[in-house]
Each structure stands twice: as C-alpha cells, then as structure tokens.
C-alpha cells in the first residue's frame, strides 16, 4: 500500500493526519505553492473542528478532507501527476532514487496486474511556473535570491576595494609619510587582479568551483586584514597585492556559479545583477572612503570587507551545491604532474610576468621616468620577450592552454574579447576623471564630487540591470550592445562641451546619457560566452573576457594619466608660469584655491585643469568607437532559442 493510501484511509487523530500528510507532500520537494494548499486545508480543518460546538458544524468541517482528496486526485499540476495508486514526480526536475524506483515498480493496478513501467519522457514537461531545478537550476526562488545576494556582495567588496581607496590615499600617505608610494597603492591591487584572471579561468574549469570561490574570498579577506592593520607602507602594498589575488577570482567565480546554478535564458539578468556591483562601487566607494578618512580612520576602508566576506562565505557554503556531473571528474583521477600540466603553470607564470612588465612600463613611462630611460626600455623588452614565450607555450599546450588560441578562431569570441577590452576604457577613465572635473573646475570637495558622480553611476546601474532583463525577455543581445555603445559614444562626445561655467542641469544630462549607454552594454559580452561555449568551457571564456576587460582598464588609466599630465604640464607652462608644475600636480584637484593668491589666478588654474581634461575625454570616444566596430562582427544569436535546444539535446551541452 502506498503511504498516501495509508494516511488517507487510516482512522487517526486529525492533527497527526494533517502533519503526516503535509510531510509526505513536502518530502519530494514540490513547489511551495503546491505544498501550501493541502497543508492549509488540513490544518484549517483541525482548527475549525476544535472550535466547533455542534455536530453539524463538525460534519461540515469534515467535508474539507474530501475536497482535498478530490483536489489531489483530479487536479493537474505542473510539477506532479497523481493517480489513484501512485504519486509520480516530475523526474526531469530531480533524479529518482533507487528506493523510489523499486517502490514504483512494485505498485499494482486495481485489477491486480503489474502496472506498466513509467518513463520520465512519458511525462509532459511543463516548467513554466516551477521553481525546481532542471539540469542545473537552483531549487527555489528564495534560494536563487539568497545566492544572488551572496554573489552580489562577494563581487561588491572586490569592486569597492578599487574605488574606496581614492579619497583615503591622502590620509594613508600622511600616516606612513609615503608620498612616493601612491602609485603602488592602486597598482598593487590592479596588477594582481589583471595578471591572475587566466589562472582562475583554468581553476574554475578543472577544480571544485565552490572550493575555489571560497578560497578567493578567504585570500581577499587576508589581504584586507593585512591592509587594515598595516604598520608601514610596504606591508600595506603587500596586503593590496594579496587582496588582488583573491579578488581576481571573485567575479569569475560568480559567473561560474551562475552558469552551474541558473538556466541559460535567465543568466543574462543574473549576470547583470552581479555586474552592477561595479557601478554601485563607483557610486558609493569614494563617498564611503572620504567619510571613513574624515570621521573615523582610513583603516575602516578595509575592515569593512571582513564582515561582508564572512557572510558571503557562510551563504555560499550552505546555498551552492555543485550539480552532479558539472565538474571534470577526469582531472581528479590524474597524478600530480598531470594536474600541473593541465593547469599550465608555465603559461600562467608567463602571462602574469608579461602583464606586470607592461603595466609597470606604462606606470613609469613619461611620469616618474622618461620613456627613453634604460629602466622603461628594459621592462618593455622583457614584456615582448615574455609575451613571445607565452605564445609558444600556448601553442604547445593546445586545448589546455591558459588562453587557448581556439578562442581566437571563433569570431564572436574574438570580437567579444576586443569589445570588453575597448569598452572598459571609457568606463574607467570617466570613473577617475569626471570627479576631477567637479573638484578642479567646479570647486567641489571629495565628498561632494562623489555625490555629483551619482548622476552617471545610478543610470549606469539602471542600464546594466535593464539590458539584462531585456535580453532575458527577448533572447537577442547584439542589438542591445550596439544601442548601448552608441549611446555611450554620444555621452562621451557631450563631455567635450563641459567647461568652467556649465550649468548643473547640463552636466547632469551629459552624465545620465553616458551612464545609461555604458551600463546598457558593459555586461553583455559575458552573455556571448554563455551562448557560444559549452558549459565546461564557459570558465575559460569568462576568464579571457575578464582578463581583456581588466587589461583594458589598466591600460586606459595609464594612457589617460599620460595624456592628462602631459597636457596639464603644457597648459600650465602657458597659463600659469609662475607656479611650478610639480607643485600644481602635488596640490591635487581639490587644493587649487590654496595655491592661488587671487581670484584671477584661481580661474587660470581651473582652466589649466579644464584643458587637460578636454584632451583626456577624447580618448574614451576613440575607444568606444572601436568597441562599436567590434559589435558588427558578433553573430546574432538568440540565447532563449539556444537554451531550449540544449535542453532538448543535453548531450550536446
């Protein structure tokens, strides 16, 4: 006898009947809505029967289980099918255990004959309103929300660490007496983030995704604690580098977890939510950093990462479970030398060394050292040599390369990587040089410039989430990349109209247009990875795109700083020859008034900065234009259609 029959026919107390019936109903992990109705009916019956004072009322109350019995036996469901003898679970959503299979095989039909074997493909699949997993989907909406919240927080602390330090740097240099180390406070973090992107792409492909992500959180927390408790500038820089190593795997890990937890057609929206953390961090990072530096201590810029990281660790540990068959089992059976060869340590070492050499050359060239100095030339020569060695190792490694060359053979992947590279440039340049406009040209404080920058950051967040939702609804992503890039180009061009007298309404419109455009397109390259590559290769594609994005960001800051400083020096020699350029640069954008002895000299200093900013703003327009050209090469695919095809042919995924 099936348990359902026993509890429906047994003469047992109503409360026990209700609890047992409810437990049996929930046990197979049905949808919450399906489980709530019978529980509500049973427990309502028990409550009403308890308070009923007459026999007639008790009889009316007893009618409720009859309605429940009729509902169970006659009402079709999206997640379950009931017959008079057996409860059939939608096995497309979960695997049938051996006990359940043997129990169903023993069920007899009313005429005493053995029932025919029930196949999962005989049950029509209807998951339109089902929260259960299908393949690798999370089990409930609540779990998905909590999982996305944890990924959002994990990526947020990584992005916040890059933006919160800007307004805290003056306080740090004052405490450590380390004005010469300012460049390393940002570069130490950015160098390791960029250099370790390909390495984590390999790790997320072959090693346990959950373990790697949690290790990244732990490493990031160690670096943050080291920065917060640093007794000297050298220790602080080491902490920034360690935090960068952990941060390098956080965004990739979030994308990998989304890939293993969310259906393909829903991934664009989830990716947009995670990507929006970069805009949020740009929005509030400088403000938080300024408040900590002014009101408490700059060390809280890093202590704040500790509780957030602990929460993320706990949520990921309990919420994310690797689907069966989602990890490469052959890797675990390899010997240690085979595993090392598979992870391509030589290629990872080469790419890390090459990126470090390139960024150091760009960091020093034309600023602390001249471009024709022996140091800069030697570093550039080392970069070219290591890059050649890296290319040879990748050719020899083949499909197991850190940056496999087969990615370049697929035009959408190549174009998407180039798009990430060029489109990251305007995003980061504006994040650094729009606040300088407010502080130098408008005379705003650091906190005020952070608030004014909300005019760009908030629309950027809206654009990121809205474009992800549109792609999830429509399925096509290339048109939105084109639209977003075009709007971003228009916004970039509008920045050339900024001057000392630009009204608040006008610059706010410029920032809103640019924010919507950049936000609309910045996250969509990762949708290309989901649409083009099979699931086991998605981490490699994500790593390549994130590497190109971070490399473009690092290069854009170096290029932007070179343009800005060179034009600042040239303009200062013409407009304010009485003030040494070195003093002007050391004073910073928000200390111009302290250098000026008169209002006319102050206006000239503002104009010097404005001239340098105009030339700097031309560079993002060129980068966005090249990014727009790359979208013309990307294949126009529909991710919803691809998702349906993969569900129908799972063997091809």
C-alpha positions, -999 to 999 in steps of 0.1 A, spaced: 0 0 0 13 34 -9 18 58 21 -7 82 6 -34 55 8 -25 46 44 -28 81 57 -59 89 37 -78 58 49 -64 54 85 -86 64 115 -60 85 133 -63 119 151 -68 148 128 -37 167 139 -14 137 133 -31 130 100 -25 166 89 11 167 99 19 134 83 0 142 52 18 176 49 53 160 55 47 134 28 36 161 5 66 183 11 92 155 12 96 151 -26 105 188 -28 74 201 -46 68 237 -52 59 258 -21 25 267 -37 16 231 -43 26 221 -7 8 251 9 -28 242 -3 -32 208 13 -15 219 45 -37 249 47 -68 228 42 -58 201 67 -47 225 94 -78 247 89 -99 216 93 -82 208 126 -86 244 139 -123 246 129 -131 212 143 -115 222 176 -137 253 180 -169 237 166 -197 235 192 -223 214 173 -223 181 155 -235 198 123 -205 221 122 -181 192 128 -197 174 98 -193 205 76 -156 207 87 -151 171 79 -160 179 43 -127 197 38 -106 165 35 -130 152 9 -123 183 -11 -86 178 -6 -88 142 -17 -107 153 -49 -81 181 -55 -52 157 -52 -67 130 -74 -83 152 -101 -63 185 -104 -34 185 -128 -1 201 -116 29 215 -133 53 196 -110 35 164 -101 10 139 -115 -13 120 -92 -31 87 -99 -53 66 -76 -24 43 -69 9 62 -72 24 96 -69 45 104 -99 72 130 -95 85 151 -124 118 133 -129 131 159 -153 135 181 -122 152 156 -99 167 121 -101 146 92 -89 164 74 -61 168 36 -61 143 31 -33 117 52 -51 123 33 -83 118 -1 -67 88 11 -48 71 23 -80 79 -9 -98 60 -29 -71 28 -8 -74 -1 -29 -87 -30 -17 -106 -66 -21 -93 -72 -53 -113 -42 -70 -96 -19 -68 -127 16 -52 -126 15 -16 -137 35 -7 -168 69 9 -162 68 47 -161 94 65 -181 104 101 -174 100 110 -210 63 99 -209 56 128 -186 50 161 -204 75 187 -192 60 219 -181 83 240 -160 69 274 -168 59 280 -132 82 256 -115 109 266 -90 126 232 -92 159 226 -109 161 213 -144 196 203 -151 214 228 -131 188 253 -119 185 262 -83 157 246 -63 137 276 -53 132 313 -59 143 321 -23 175 301 -27 182 319 -60 176 353 -43 200 345 -14 225 330 -38 225 361 -60 227 383 -29 258 365 -18 274 367 -52 265 404 -54 282 410 -20 313 390 -30 318 409 -62 309 442 -45 337 441 -20 361 433 -48 349 463 -68 346 486 -37 382 479 -28 393 496 -61 372 527 -56 371 533 -19 408 540 -16 409 570 -38 396 595 -12 416 578 16 450 580 -1 459 614 14 453 601 49 473 570 42 503 589 28 502 613 58 503 585 83 531 565 65 550 595 51 550 577 18 541 601 -10 563 582 -34 543 550 -29 509 564 -40 510 547 -74 516 513 -58 485 516 -36 463 513 -67 487 494 -90 495 467 -64 458 457 -64 452 462 -101 483 443 -112 474 410 -94 437 412 -104 446 415 -141 475 390 -141 456 362 -123 425 362 -145 436 334 -169 449 313 -139 415 314 -122 398 305 -156 418 272 -155 410 266 -119 373 271 -123 372 247 -152 391 218 -136 388 223 -98 358 224 -75 341 257 -82 328 261 -47 362 255 -31 380 279 -54 355 307 -48 356 303 -11 394 302 -12 393 335 -32 371 351 -5 395 339 22 425 352 3 408 386 -2 399 388 35 435 380 45 448 408 22 421 432 36 431 425 72 467 430 63 459 464 48 438 474 77 464 465 103 495 475 82 522 492 103 541 505 73 536 514 36 554 483 25 531 460 44 501 479 31 513 473 -5 518 436 1 483 434 16 469 451 -15 486 426 -38 473 396 -18 438 411 -18 441 415 -56 450 378 -60 418 368 -42 397 395 -59 409 381 -93 387 350 -88 356 366 -73 339 379 -104 349 349 -124 336 327 -96 303 345 -95 299 339 -133 309 302 -128 283 297 -100 256 314 -121 265 290 -150 261 260 -128 230 272 -109 208 291 -134 191 282 -166 207 296 -197 178 320 -207 178 335 -171 216 341 -169 217 375 -186 197 391 -158 217 373 -131 250 384 -148 236 420 -150 229 420 -112 265 409 -105 280 433 -130 260 462 -115 283 460 -84 310 478 -104 287 508 -109 275 507 -73 310 507 -60 320 536 -83 289 553 -69 294 549 -32 331 540 -29 346 575 -29 319 588 -5 324 559 20 362 563 17 360 600 24 337 596 53 359 569 69 391 590 64 375 622 78 353 608 106 369 576 118 401 562 102 411 551 67 417 516 81 379 511 82 380 512 43 395 476 47 379 464 79 345 468 63 354 439 40 357 414 68 321 410 79 308 411 44 333 384 34 322 362 63 286 365 53 294 355 17 314 325 29 285 312 50 259 318 23 280 301 -4 288 272 19 251 264 26 234 276 -6 256 265 -35 260 228 -43 277 216 -74 252 197 -97 262 161 -104 284 158 -135 292 195 -136 328 191 -127 356 175 -147 360 141 -130 389 131 -151 410 158 -135 407 143 -100 419 109 -113 451 124 -127 485 123 -110 500 155 -96 524 160 -126 494 155 -149 473 180 -130 501 206 -131 505 201 -168 467 205 -172 467 238 -153 496 252 -175 516 268 -147 543 280 -171 517 298 -192 502 314 -161 536 325 -149 543 340 -183 511 359 -186 514 372 -150 550 384 -157 541 399 -190 512 419 -176 533 431 -147 561 443 -170 536 461 -193 517 479 -165 550 489 -148 563 504 -181 531 523 -186 531 534 -149 566 547 -150 570 559 -186 566 596 -191 559 601 -154 584 591 -128 608 581 -156 612 591 -192 602 568 -220 638 566 -233 652 557 -199 670 523 -196 645 511 -170 614 516 -191 631 503 -223 643 472 -204 609 465 -190 593 468 -224 619 445 -239 612 420 -211 575 423 -218 580 414 -255 603 385 -247 579 370 -221 550 375 -245 568 356 -272 575 328 -247 539 328 -236 527 324 -272 550 294 -277 537 277 -245 501 282 -256 507 267 -290 524 237 -274 496 234 -247 468 232 -272 433 229 -258 446 231 -223 463 265 -228 457 292 -202 444 315 -230 436 289 -257 440 300 -293 408 283 -303 390 312 -288 405 335 -314 392 312 -342 356 319 -332 347 353 -345 321 361 -318 345 353 -290 373 373 -306 350 403 -312 336 400 -277 370 399 -261 380 430 -281 348 447 -271 355 441 -234 390 455 -239 380 487 -256 347 493 -238 363 491 -204 384 521 -212 357 548 -212 341 532 -181 373 535 -160 385 569 -175 352 585 -165 353 570 -131 386 587 -124 385 619 -144 349 631 -140 354 636 -102 385 656 -111 363 679 -132 340 685 -103 368 691 -78 390 713 -101 366 731 -124 336 733 -100 355 736 -67 337 706 -51 351 687 -22 359 650 -25 326 640 -8 306 664 -30 322 651 -62 313 616 -51 276 627 -47 277 645 -80 291 614 -97 258 597 -89 244 613 -120 265 588 -140 266 559 -116 229 555 -109 218 554 -146 247 530 -152 232 506 -127 198 510 -143 213 503 -177 231 472 -166 200 456 -149 176 468 -176 196 454 -205 200 421 -187 162 419 -182 156 428 -219 180 401 -231 163 376 -208 129 385 -223 139 388 -259 169 365 -262 190 387 -286 219 405 -271 239 420 -300 213 448 -308 215 460 -272 253 460 -273 251 483 -304 225 506 -288 244 509 -256 277 516 -272 262 542 -295 245 560 -265 278 558 -246 296 574 -276 271 602 -277 276 608 -239 314 608 -244 311 634 -271 289 655 -249 317 657 -223 337 678 -247 311 705 -242 319 708 -204 336 740 -193 340 761 -162 305 776 -165 285 745 -174 252 745 -155 243 717 -131 213 707 -153 235 704 -184 263 683 -169 238 661 -152 222 653 -185 256 645 -200 263 621 -172 229 604 -174 233 598 -211 268 584 -207 258 563 -177 228 547 -194 249 539 -225 279 523 -207 257 504 -184 235 491 -212 263 473 -229 291 466 -204 278 433 -191 266 417 -224 299 402 -236 296 376 -209 263 366 -225 283 358 -257 303 333 -236 271 316 -224 257 315 -259 287 303 -278 306 280 -255 296 247 -239 292 248 -201 325 231 -194 344 258 -214 325 288 -200 350 295 -172 378 298 -199 357 322 -219 348 343 -188 385 344 -178 395 356 -213 369 383 -213 376 394 -178 413 395 -185 407 417 -215 384 439 -195 409 444 -167 438 448 -191 419 475 -210 410 492 -177 446 492 -165 459 504 -199 432 531 -200 442 545 -167 479 546 -177 471 562 -211 446 586 -195 471 597 -169 498 602 -195 475 623 -216 462 643 -186 496 650 -171 513 659 -204 485 684 -213 484 697 -178 521 705 -179 518 721 -213 489 742 -204 504 752 -170 536 765 -186 514 788 -208 487 800 -184 504 798 -150 542 800 -155 546 815 -120 536 782 -103 559 752 -108 542 723 -124 554 699 -97 537 720 -70 505 721 -91 504 683 -95 512 676 -58 485 700 -47 458 679 -63 425 690 -79 408 700 -47 436 722 -34 438 747 -63 424 776 -42 452 772 -17 478 778 -45 460 809 -59 468 843 -44 440 859 -63 406 850 -79 420 855 -114 449 831 -108 425 806 -93 404 808 -126 435 803 -146 444 772 -126 409 759 -132 413 765 -169 446 745 -169 428 715 -155 399 720 -179 422 720 -209 439 688 -197 405 671 -191 392 680 -226 421 662 -242 417 633 -218 380 629 -227 388 624 -264 405 591 -257 373 574 -244 354 585 -276 380 567 -297 379 536 -276 341 534 -277 341 539 -314 364 508 -318 342 489 -295 312 497 -316 330 483 -347 336 450 -330 299 445 -324 294 443 -362 313 410 -363 294 393 -335 269 366 -345 233 375 -339 222 345 -318 191 341 -296 200 328 -261 165 317 -254 165 295 -285 199 282 -277 187 273 -242 157 254 -255 179 235 -280 204 225 -253 175 213 -231 162 191 -259 197 178 -267 216 178 -233 243 155 -247 255 184 -269 260 208 -240 
